[in-house]
Amino acid sequence: MTNIMFISLGCDKNLVDSEVMLALLQEKGYGITNVESEADVCVVNTCCFIGDAKEESIENIIELGKLKEKRLKAIIVTGCLAQRYQEEIFNELPEVDAVLGTMSIEAIVEAVDNVLEGKRYECFKPLTHLPTIKDKRSMTGISNTGYLKIAEGCNKRCTYCIIPYVRGNYRSVPMEEVVEQAKHLVDNGIRELCLVAQETTLYGIDLYGEKCLHKLIRRLSEIEDLHWIRLLYCYPEEITDELIEEIKNNPKVCHYIDMPLQHSEDSVLGRMGRKTTKKEITGRIKKIREEIPDIILRTTLITGFPGETEEDHKALMEFVDEIEFGRLGVFTYSAEEGTPAAEMDNQVPEEIKEQYRDEIMELQQEISYDVNRRQIGRTLEVVVDGYLYDDEMYACRSYMDAPDIDGMIFVKSEEELLSGDYISVKITDCNEYDLVAELI
C-alpha cells in the first residue's frame, strides 16, 4: 500500500481542508501515516498569513526535500502558500512535484496518482469555486471535537490581510450541506462543534440575503447527540441582536465568542480598513455582557501597525485593562507583499512591535489571573480531553476554553474518566491560564 503523510500548518480552516483531503485519499485506498519513514508521499498544507507562517511552510518543504533524496517519492504542496506563489514554488523549490490551490482540494487524489507516475501536476480552480465537502472528513486532533467550516473567503479587504487574494470573496456553504457535515461528524463521535470561517457572523448573507448564523445554530442544535456549539471569528460589527439571543437561550451554545478586534483606536482601525469604531466595539461588548453575564470573550490584537504611535499603544493598553477579555492573543504586524498596508508610510520598527506585544501580554497575564481567580468555588461542566500520566490528572475544558488555543482545567480523579466524557467539577485553584478542580 502507498502511504501518504500530511503536515497541516496554519489555522483550523486549513485543518478542515487537510481532513477532507485525507478522507478522499483513504476512500481511494491510499494509506495514511504519521511516521516519516513509512511515507511514500508527503502533502504539506501550507499557510502564509504572516511572515512566520510563510517561513514555517517553506522550511517544512525544504526539510522534506532532504528526505526525498533518501526515500520519499514525492512532495505535494497545497494551501495558501501554494495559491499565492503558484509559479515560484515550482521554479524555486524543484523538490516539489505537485501544487494545488486553496480551492482545489478535491483534486488531491489525481495529484497523488500523477506524482507516483513521475509526472508533475498542478491544479488551480478559480477563487469563485467552493469545494463540496459533505460527509468527507477524516478527523484528526481531539477525538470529541471537530471544526465545521461554514464559509470560505472574505469581503472585508482589511489592508494588512492577504486572505481575499488566496481564498476569494465570501461564499457561505449552503445550510443543508453544513447540517449534513455536522451530522456526519456527530455520527463519528464528535460532541463539540467549533464553527469557523474567515468570518462566521456574515454566514448566509450571500445565499439568503441576510445574516443567518443564528438560524444555522438553531438547526445544528437539533442534532441529538451534539453537546456543544462554539463560535469562532465573530466580527463585532456583524454580531446581531438575534445572534446574541440565540447564544443566550440555546443550551447547546457555549457562552463564548471569539471576536478578533486587532485594535481599539479609531485612527489605527481606519488605516487597517476595519469597518467599526471603538465606540461601536465597546457598545457591542456591553450589550453582550448585559444579556449573557457569564460570557467569555476572546480577542486577538495586532501591535506595530504602520503609523501606530505610543499614544495609540497606551490607549490600547487602557482598553484591554478596562474590557478585561477572558482570553487574548497578540501578533506583531507582518508586512505582507501585495497588501495596501505593506506600502504605507511610518512602518514601525520590529523592536517596538515586540515591545508593545510584550507589554500587552504582561497586562493580560494579570487580567487572566484575576478572571481565573473569580472562578474558584464555581461548579462547571467540563469535557475530558485526555489523561496526563506524569501528573496523574485529567486535562479538561469548560465552555470557557476553545481547543488548542485556551487554557485547561486539571482534574484529579480516582474514578476512571474517558476522553469525551462530560462531567461536573468544582474549581479549587488557578494560575494565570489554567484552573484546578475536583470531581463532583
Secondary structure, 3 states (H helix, E strand, C coil): CCEEEEEECCCHHHHHHHHHHHHHHHHCCCEECCCHHHCCEEEEEECCCCHHHHHHHHHHHHHHHHHHCCCCCEEEEEEHHHHHCHHHHHHHCCCCCEEECCCCHHHHHHHHHHHHCCCCEEECCCCCCCCCCCCCCCCCCCCCEEEEECEECCCCCCCCCCHHHHHCCCEECCHHHHHHHHHHHHHCCCCEEEEECCCHHHCCHHHHCCCCHHHHHHHHCCCCCCCEEEECCCCHHHCCHHHHHHHHHCCCEEEEEECCCECCCHHHHHHHCCCCCHHHHHHHHHHHHHHCCCCEEEEEEEECCCCCCHHHHHHHHHHHHHHCCCEEEEEECCCCCCCHHHHCCCCCCHHHHHHHHHHHHHHHHHHHHHHHHCCCCCEEEEEEEEEECCCCEEEEECCCCCCCCCCCEEEECCCCCCCCCEEEEEEEEECCCCEEEEEC
